[in-house]
Amino acid sequence: MMKKTKQVPTELIRLNIEKLDSQGDGFGRDTAGKIVFVGGVLPGETVLVRKTTEKKDFATARLVKIELPHPERVVPFCPWHERCGGCQLQHASHPLQLRLKLQILEDAFSRIGRVLPIEGIASVCPSPLQDGYRNKISLPVSGTGTSSGIEIGYFQKRTHRIIPIDRCPVAMPGLNLLLAEMRTGLAKAGLSPYNELSRQGFLRHVVLRGGQETGELLIVLVVRRFPDAPVMKNLTALARRVRRRFPGLVGLALNLNPTDGNAIFGPLTKCVSGRSYFFERFGDFTLKFEATSFAQVNTKQAVRLYETVAREACPLGRENVLELYAGVGAITCFLAAKASRVLAVEEWKPSAESMRENLMRNGFNNTRTIEGAAEDSDYETEGTFDTVVIDPPRSGCHPDVLKTISNLASSRIVYVSCNPSTLARDVKLLCQDGAYRLIKVIPFDLFPQTSHVESVTVLKRALSS
C-alpha cells in the first residue's frame, strides 16, 4: 500500500522569528504551536512564509515577505546569496553576525551539553576580513554529459542543483581569476561533466586552493576516472596557458574519486602540470599543503586561533602535549614552539606526510608523529601528557577517543571545534563522571557571512588546580 504524502497548506502564514539554528535558519511557531523553520530571516523579525514541508514535529517554509525587518538587516553583497547555500548570514550586519554566532554556541551548550563553562563563553573574535578571505573553494560541476554543457557553481541549499557562478565574493581574488579561466578552458579541454543520475562523464568538482600570504595557487580537478591521453594532453596545455597568465599558479592536479558518496576527494592524486601542493605561511611558520589536505580557509584568523590553542595548551611552556587530528601540522608547529614535546596523530596519509615535512622544515626536533586513526592509535603507551589537544572533523570525536582521553587523565584538554552541536555533546561526555570541568570557551569567526563558528574549549582535570 502506497504511503500518502501529507498535504502542505498553501496559504501564507505569519511568523515571529524567535532564534536561528546552527544552520542559519530562523524559526517561529504557527497558530498550532508547531515550529516552522525558514531561511533568510533574523531573530525578532515578523515575516510571511509559505510552508514547503509538513512533518509531525516541525515544518519548513519559504520566505515570501518581511513585514517587520531587523534593524541590522543589510543588503547582501553577493548576487547569488538567495539561491546559493553557502553564506547563510550575509543579510545581517557584521556585529549582528557575531552576536548570532555566540547565541548558537550558547544554545548548544545549554541544550545539548547541559553544562556551561565556569569562566563563561567569550565574545566572538572577529575576522580581519569579512570578504575575500577564503583560500579554498570547492565547486561542483554538472552538465548534460558533453563538454559543451559544463556548469560550475555551488549547490542550492539542501539540493544537488547547481547555481552557476562566475565569482565568489568571499573567496580570495586570485581564486576568482582562476575560476574565470576554468569556466572557459575546461569546456574546450574535452573533460565532460559528471552526471549524478546517469553516472556518466568525468569531472565532478573544481577545487581552487591557495596561500593568502604566499600568493601560491593550485587547481585540483576531481574526476570519476582519469581521462584518456588526448584529454590529458589538452589539460596539460590548459595548465601551461593558465600558468603563463598567472605566475602564482604552481600546478594543476587530478584527484580520483570513483565513489558515489558526498566526499569530495578520493585517495589518489596525479599531477598534470607543475606540482600538486602549495605553501602557505601561518605566522612564523611556512607549511606545505598537498592537494587534498585540510587547511583552515581563513589564514589570518587561523593564526589567532592557533596562538590561542598554544597559549591554553602550554600555560607553563614546558608541557608534554598529545595532539589528535593533527592534519598537516599547523597547530603542531604552534604547540611545538611552546611545549617540551608534542606527539601528533593524523590518519589521512597525504596530510601525515606533509606534517612530517612541515615539522622538519620549521626546525622542530621536539615532535613525534603517528600516522593512524585517533581511535586506533596506541598513544597510551607513550607516557603521560599534561595536555591533550583535539581538532576533530565536524562529526566530532569517535567515542573510543573520548574514552581514551579520559583514561589518560591529563591535567588539561583543549578542544578545537567548528561544530557547536558535536562539541557540546563531546564535552558533556568528558565531564559526565566529574573527572573534568568545563573552564571556558573562546569563539572565533573563521567563516564570516556564514552561520559557522569555530571555538577553543578548555577543560581541566577536576583534581588539578
C-alpha angles and dihedrals in degrees: 000000000000116000112241117237112235111247113245114217112243099203122105116257129197119233132188104211112229106180144333123256124223091272092058095253119134124223138205135162129259123222090278092054095250116145113248120196121208133171129227096037136112133218114276095024123128111219142172114230140173118221117243101181133020119205131174096259103021146008136215125221145185120240112246105167140358108223098176113021126202111259090237096051110127136188110264114243094213117084090212096049098113094048104034117078095214109088110040098174105040090115090063126080116252095252089049091050090057092050092047092052090050089052091051090052093046091048091053093053093044097044104032107017095039086204132095127204117261092229093038132234114301124227113274111270106235122233119248087230127041095185134019090035104114114104092188136042124181112202122189118220130216139165146133095295095266128100092245094060103061118145120186121189145090130304116260109246113287092355140085091230109122121228104207114226134182095202141006113225094206093053121093111264096249092060091053090053089053091048091058090053093048094051091061101028101051094054089057094046094067096239101143119213119253116250113212094204100047094028089223128132135045116249118078107161140007108213118190118192137172152153115264090198099037099037092226116145132197133191118209119186114196110211137186090224134352112273125242125265099272093053091044088053090051091049091050090051090048092051092050092050093049093045090054089054095043114038089187091066105101099181155329121239137182120222118199117222113163095165127106097225130103096257109117101208132054126203100260125072126181123193114228099179135359111347136326097229139057138201129239133180121229107185108302094349130087113206134193118224120195116215095267100033120119118250131171105257095221106062100183094048092042089062090059090048094050093047089053092049092052093046093051094042096047109033092153098039095231103077128136105229134198113201121194125194088020099170114189091341103265095138089034091065092052090047094046091053089062107024132080091231138347130207109198124195124197131167105194105087099214090050093047091052092049090048092057090050092046094052091050092045092054093048102248118154097166095076137087127188135211121198107213147080116301091233094051105037118105100228094137088084092057095086128252127329127206092202136022116204118195129184105173129175121270090278090065129222127337109249090242090057092054090048092050093047090053091050091052088064093205117178094240140024122197112194119193112197142173094189119065092194098056091037092056091045093052094043089053090055093048092050099038098094093044094249093118134036124209104237108175146338122217113193127202131195099228093153111046116195091026133088092241120113128187120209144184112218123192124204126181131202107259093230094049123087 
